[in-house]
Amino acid sequence: MGMLNGFFKKKSTTNTGDILAEENKNESASLNASSAEFLDDITFIREVKHIAAKPWHQYDVLLDAMIYGWDMMIDWADYMAQADLEHISQVTTAFVIEAEDKDITESYLKNGGKCAQTPELKTEMGVLSIAGISKKLKAPLKIVWVNQTRILRLFTLIDDELYIKKYIETMVRRTFGTDNEMKLGKPIPEES
């Protein structure tokens, strides 16, 4: 878990219970799962918005955790490239999410396929993305991190919000290749 301990400490859950309780009802109805599919921990996912633009699907994720920064993004991108992504086809960066991306794929590949060793990423930017083929999803995937936020954006061909939530939980917790891979965290309990 390494850097997760410092960056992903739970925020106050005030006012999130109702949102997540409703999500849990919807997920429970469609999941029909045993308790073994859930981690013995509360979810890091506060909200997922799914936008379909056939054939692509965009998933905007709001994490229920502290804001993450540039060093975390670099470390996380390198983890994902090692743990789940293969055939990296694009690495980009930008100052802000609306700005034009700068494609640094060639430099990334020349520097051993490591964001931490890519010169263009030594300067803090606002956005980092990495795209390749997800071994777990068996589909193309682009992950976008937005600096100093709790936001992730995923683009994929997969049209299955529950499956993507499991993937995101695995991605945030860095549990690829473990018994906890593709398990959801438990919904935040309702406050009384």
C-alpha positions in Angstrom: 0.0 0.0 0.0 3.0 2.3 0.4 2.0 5.8 -0.5 -1.7 5.1 0.0 -1.4 5.4 3.8 -0.4 9.0 3.6 -2.6 10.2 0.8 -5.8 8.2 1.1 -7.0 8.7 4.7 -10.7 8.8 4.9 -12.3 12.2 5.1 -15.3 12.9 7.3 -18.3 10.9 6.0 -20.8 13.6 7.0 -23.6 13.8 4.4 -22.3 11.0 2.3 -24.4 8.2 4.0 -27.6 8.9 2.0 -25.8 9.0 -1.4 -23.9 5.8 -0.7 -26.9 4.0 1.0 -28.8 4.5 -2.3 -25.8 3.3 -4.3 -25.6 0.3 -2.0 -29.3 -0.6 -2.6 -28.8 -0.4 -6.4 -25.6 -2.4 -6.3 -27.0 -5.0 -3.9 -29.9 -5.6 -6.3 -27.7 -6.0 -9.3 -24.7 -7.6 -7.5 -26.5 -10.5 -5.7 -23.2 -11.2 -4.1 -21.9 -13.0 -1.1 -20.1 -11.0 1.6 -16.8 -12.5 0.2 -16.9 -10.1 -2.7 -16.6 -7.1 -0.3 -13.5 -6.0 1.5 -13.6 -5.6 5.3 -13.2 -1.9 4.8 -15.2 1.1 3.7 -15.1 2.1 0.0 -12.8 4.8 -1.4 -15.4 5.6 -4.1 -17.8 8.4 -3.3 -19.4 8.7 -6.7 -19.0 7.4 -10.3 -20.6 9.2 -13.2 -20.8 7.1 -16.4 -21.0 8.8 -19.7 -21.5 6.6 -22.8 -20.2 7.9 -26.1 -20.3 4.7 -28.1 -18.2 2.8 -28.4 -16.3 4.5 -25.6 -17.4 4.9 -22.0 -16.1 7.6 -19.7 -16.2 7.1 -15.9 -15.7 10.2 -13.8 -14.8 9.1 -10.3 -14.9 11.2 -7.1 -12.8 9.5 -4.4 -13.9 9.6 -0.8 -10.3 10.3 0.3 -7.9 13.2 0.7 -6.7 15.2 -2.3 -3.8 13.6 -4.1 -0.8 15.4 -5.6 1.8 15.1 -8.4 4.2 12.6 -6.7 1.3 10.3 -6.0 0.1 10.6 -9.6 3.6 9.6 -10.9 3.8 6.7 -8.5 0.3 5.6 -9.3 0.8 5.7 -13.0 4.0 3.6 -12.7 2.2 1.1 -10.5 -0.7 0.8 -13.0 1.7 0.3 -15.9 3.4 -2.5 -14.0 0.4 -4.1 -12.4 -2.3 -4.0 -15.1 -1.5 -2.1 -18.2 0.4 -3.5 -21.2 1.2 -2.2 -24.6 1.3 1.4 -23.4 0.1 3.5 -26.4 0.0 7.0 -25.0 1.3 9.0 -22.0 0.2 12.7 -21.9 0.4 15.6 -19.6 -1.1 19.1 -19.5 -1.3 22.1 -17.2 -5.0 21.9 -16.7 -7.7 19.5 -17.8 -9.1 21.8 -20.5 -5.7 22.4 -22.0 -4.2 20.6 -25.0 -2.4 17.5 -23.9 1.3 17.1 -24.6 2.1 13.6 -25.9 5.3 12.4 -24.1 4.9 8.7 -25.0 8.2 8.5 -26.9 10.1 10.0 -24.0 8.3 7.7 -21.6 9.3 4.6 -23.6 12.9 5.8 -24.0 13.2 6.2 -20.2 12.3 2.6 -19.5 8.5 3.0 -19.4 8.7 4.8 -16.1 7.0 8.1 -15.3 9.4 8.7 -12.5 12.3 8.6 -15.0 10.6 10.7 -17.7 12.2 14.2 -17.8 9.0 16.0 -18.9 7.3 14.7 -15.7 9.9 16.2 -13.3 8.0 19.5 -13.4 4.6 19.4 -11.7 1.7 19.6 -14.1 -2.1 19.6 -13.6 -3.0 16.4 -15.5 -1.3 13.1 -16.3 -2.8 10.3 -18.4 -1.6 6.8 -19.4 -3.3 4.5 -21.9 -2.8 0.9 -22.8 -4.6 -2.4 -22.7 -5.8 -3.5 -19.2 -5.0 -7.1 -18.5 -7.8 -7.3 -16.0 -10.5 -5.6 -18.1 -9.2 -7.2 -21.3 -9.9 -3.9 -23.1 -8.3 -0.6 -23.9 -8.1 1.8 -21.0 -7.0 5.4 -20.5 -6.6 6.7 -16.9 -6.5 10.4 -16.2 -5.3 11.9 -12.9 -6.1 15.5 -12.1 -3.6 17.1 -9.7 -4.7 18.4 -6.3 -8.2 16.8 -6.6 -10.0 13.7 -5.6 -10.9 13.0 -9.3 -10.0 10.2 -11.6 -11.3 9.7 -15.2 -11.3 6.4 -17.0 -12.0 5.8 -20.7 -12.7 2.3 -21.9 -14.9 0.1 -24.1 -16.4 -1.6 -21.0 -20.1 -0.8 -20.4 -20.5 -2.2 -16.9 -20.5 0.3 -14.1 -20.3 -2.3 -11.3 -17.3 -4.0 -12.9 -15.6 -0.6 -13.3 -16.2 0.2 -9.7 -14.5 -3.1 -8.7 -11.6 -2.2 -11.0 -11.3 1.3 -9.5 -11.4 -0.1 -5.9 -8.6 -2.5 -6.9 -6.7 0.4 -8.6 -6.9 2.7 -5.6 -6.0 0.1 -3.1 -3.3 -1.4 -5.4 -4.5 -4.9 -4.8 -3.9 -6.4 -8.3 -2.7 -10.0 -8.0 -4.0 -10.3 -4.4 -7.0 -12.0 -2.9 -8.7 -8.6 -2.6 -8.5 -7.9 -6.4 -11.8 -6.8 -7.9 -13.6 -6.6 -4.5 -15.7 -3.6 -3.5 -15.2 -1.7 -0.2 -18.3 -1.7 1.9 -20.6 1.3 1.6 -20.2 4.0 4.2 -22.6 3.2 7.0 -25.5 5.6 7.4 -25.1 8.0 10.3 -27.8 7.8 13.0 
